[in-house]
Amino acid sequence: MCDANLSPCAKEILGFHLPRYEEIPNVGLYLEQTAKYINEYIAPLQEAEITGSMISNYVKKKLVANPIKKQYNRDQIASLLFIALMKSVLSLDNLGMLLTLQTKEFPDTQKAYNYFCTELEQILRHVFGAEEPFTALPSGAAQSQILLHNANITVAHKIYLNKSFAALQERQAANGAPS
């Protein structure tokens, strides 16, 4: 399975880093460039890739603002990175509600997105066996923080399960056992 001391998958996750808001390109990216950029970051998590048609659908459903001159800016790319990771555990409707709550709680996209990145990475390190516990939410945390925290925990556990089952299948295949 994914043991932090032995498994290459755990080591890959323990070094995982989402780009912070400041690291996201400050120039507009076209649809396919945006999809490629996002997929390069989420690939180590083995999450399903995001496609240009998915991005267009998120725009149509108003989860992401319309591109300007067919280009996606830093705020939109940050939102799409968030969506790409959350879409496997939340319905589009619930994703939309969480984004709306987050926007009300943190009107500054940079602050909200960086908070999401830091918390997800911390929870991933914890779930994959690093010794550091993740920070508990303060009492009286806003509903949006509680929902985001629980969504991050769910995403981290889903990634752990998927990587553990993939490692188990590889081990069985190497030993000649049926999968």
PyMOL commands that set and color helices and strands:
alter all, ss='L'
color gray80, all
select helices_A, chain A and resi 8-14+21-23+31-45+52-60+74-86+92-105+109-127+143-174
alter helices_A, ss='H'
color red, helices_A
deselect
rebuild
show_as cartoon
